[in-house]
Amino acid sequence: MSTMNISLPDTLKSFVDEQVSQRGYGTSSEYVRELIRKDQDRLQLRGLLLAGAASPPAAPADARYFEGLRDRVRNAAQPTAKG
């Protein structure tokens, strides 16, 4: 694992220390790593949303579409007969 040193104003350092204490992190590094992971997830989701918005339209999500989904779930939940 690599090391990175950052400088924070006293107010941000106090905030980080408070979050570590209140939210059960072992260290400020754990807190910062979680923030970075969440930002990565947010950026990935944004990319997926933009790709979806740029893609051609699919079939409409109407009542028939949702009933088909329900049927697939019902069929998947039914036990299969063993011969």
Order of alpha helices (4+ residues) and beta strands (2+ residues): alpha-alpha-alpha
